[in-house]
Amino acid sequence: MPLYRVTIDRSLCSGFGSCVDASPELFAIDGSGIATIAVAETSDARVLDAADSCPMGAIRVEEVSAA
């Protein structure tokens, strides 16, 4: 099972919330209207859908080797 490292470029995020729609367990919109992620690394492949759905391209997902 792949492990994904997820980062959000907060300077690009406009708070559309498509990431939350794709994976509400992992993403949220904070009080300033910017996306946040619950964990930095996950095996949940829905992060790929969340990144693809971001209209601003603010979510970066890298596959890392599981230890």
Buried (B, 14 or more C-beta within 10 A) or exposed (E): EEBBBBEBEEEBBEBBBBBBEBBEEBBBBEEEEBBBBEEEBBEBEBBBBBBEBBEBEBBEBEEEEEE
